[in-house]
Amino acid sequence: MGGNRDMFKILAKKELGPKIYWMKVEAARIAQKRRPGQFIIIRSDEYAERIPLTIYKSNPKEGTIEFIFYVFGQSTAKLATFQAGDYIMDVIGPLGKPTEISLFGTVICVGGGAGIPLIYPIARALKEVGNKVISIIGARTRNLLILEEEIRSVSDEVRITTDDGSYVRKGFVTDVLKEMLESGENIDFVLTVGPVPMMSAVAEITRPYNIKTIASLNPIMVDGTGMCGACRVTVGGKTCYGCIEGPEFDAHLVDFKELAARNSTYKEQEKLSYELFLKQQSTSGGKNDNE
């Protein structure tokens, strides 16, 4: 696929697990400004929709950023067909407010599934300023659990769960958090990233203990500038825009039920679009339409 200086070259690509991909892309200006907790919006080509993705790592000297994505639908499936040497049409960012990095004391970073990549830069930054960092990460099964060693490298402790018990401990990340609190372990700050039900459960577990708890939300996004309003979330009874006022909010104030409902608005259309894309790929031999 061709490219020019106004596009973003993919320098490397790796499959981390079933339908889980890592990419390193040239994006010098984003690499210079990006801070933990921020994200980018990608448009792979002129026919693609915009996809918000976490900035996993950045290297200002190289002028590169790294991100990880899971294939959930048509747009991420299309991005997965791109290879090193190809060019992404748009990479916009850094977007959103960065994570508050302060000396809290003992902090817990709870990451589930696709939320794990964001745990890495945040845990790293929190540890660098002197916090004790305990990371709890989990996935449905062992082959979907990613970045274990990377998370260990920036944490004082790492605790792991898998839904099916195929690795370390059977259960959910929330089980571990609940046990820690019930045992009287002193926790000063909790940050959670992952599926909406998981983040909601984390908020309910920490609420009785009055522990500051922040959730990095994943609402539907289109432009990333607050103009379209697709990313609206209700926080403390107030309408907020996830892309410019977030993505992080006080988890005890988020209306997670509304967030889940809004995120499923186009579920049927997304399913049909994905199925059509897979059908087109099978008839074209799996090649990118723009190759």
C-alpha positions, 0 to 999 in steps of 0.5 A, a space after each residue: 500500500 502506498 504512502 506519503 509524508 502526511 500518512 503514518 508508516 507502520 514500522 512493526 507489527 506483532 500478533 500477541 494472541 488470538 485477534 490481538 495485535 501490537 503495532 509501532 507507528 511513526 508519529 513524531 509529534 504525538 510521541 513528543 506530547 503524549 502522557 499516560 492515560 491519553 489516546 489516539 484516534 486512527 482512520 486506516 484509510 479514507 473508507 474506514 471509520 475512526 477507532 479510539 486506541 490507547 497509547 501503550 508506549 511512546 519514544 520521543 527520540 525515535 518519533 514513534 508510538 505503540 498501540 495494541 488493539 483487539 479485533 472486535 469488528 470490521 474496523 479493527 479487522 481491517 486494521 489487522 490486515 495492515 503490515 509493517 511498511 504500510 501506511 495508516 491514513 490518520 493518527 490523531 492525538 494525543 487526545 483526552 486528559 492525562 492521568 493524575 500522577 501523584 504520590 498517593 501511597 499504595 495504588 491498585 491498577 485493575 486491568 481486564 482484557 483490552 484494558 491491560 495495555 493502558 495499565 502499563 504506562 499508568 502503573 509505570 508513571 505512578 511507580 516512578 513518583 514513589 507509589 507502591 503499585 499493585 497491579 491486578 490483571 485478568 482475561 477470559 483465558 490464558 491465551 488472551 492475557 497479554 503484557 504480563 512481564 511488562 506489567 511486572 516490570 512496572 509493579 511491586 506486585 502483580 496478581 492474575 486471574 483468568 475466568 476459566 482458571 487456565 492460568 494462575 487463579 480462576 475468577 475475576 480481578 474484582 475477586 482479588 480486589 475484594 479480598 484485599 480490602 476485606 483483609 484490611 490491606 491499606 489501599 489509597 487509590 484505585 484505577 480501573 480499565 476494562 469492560 464496563 461491568 468490571 469497572 462498575 464492579 470495582 467501583 461498588 467494591 471500593 465505594 464502602 471504603 471511600 477509596 478514591 477510584 478512577 475509571 478510564 471509560 470507553 464510550 463510543 467516539 467519532 471525532 474526538 473533539 467533543 463536537 459530535 457528542 457520541 461519547 456522552 457519559 453521565 458523571 454525578 448527574 452531569 453530562 460529560 464528554 469522554 473524549 475531552 473531559 475524560 477518558 478518566 472519571 470518578 468511578 463512584 459517580 459514573 452511570 455505568 448502566 447508561 454507558 453500557 446501554 449506549 455502547 450497545 446502540 449499534 451492536 447489530 449493525 457492527 455485527 453485520 458490518 463485520 460479517 460482510 467484511 469477513 465475507 469480502 476478505 474470503 473472496 479477495 484472498 484476505 488482501 487489503 482493498 488498498 494494496 
